[in-house]
Amino acid sequence: MDYHRRFALVALAPDSGRGIGICRYEPLESGVVEFAVVVDPGWRRIGLATVLVELLVEAAAERGVRRVQSVSLSENAPVTRLESLAGPAGRQVIRNGLTEFTLNLGQLS
């Protein structure tokens, strides 16, 4: 991680300091990154993934990233709901059982 081209955020359990979530991006091309988020099953459904992605998108924008993208299984309802939070600025294309999500950061207000 150089925290510019490649960036990661890690969530730690407050009681143990154990890793419970990670959200990161990797470059695809100049100004475009692919992101991924993973949260420990015991810490899901409390909004942790949402917070991690929001912070990651903010960090990406601060570092000159113009577009973030992800690919996930279409049946992954939590990820689909998370991506839908982007509203009209986000774009989802579903085909062959995959959801391709693109968010142009210049469209965010």
Buried (B, 14 or more C-beta within 10 A) or exposed (E): EEEEBEBBBEBEEEEEEEEBBBBBBEBEEEEBBBBBBEBBEEBEEEEBBBBBBBEBBEBBBEBEBEBBBBEBEBEEEBBBEBBEEBEEEBBBEEEEEEBBBBBBBEEEE
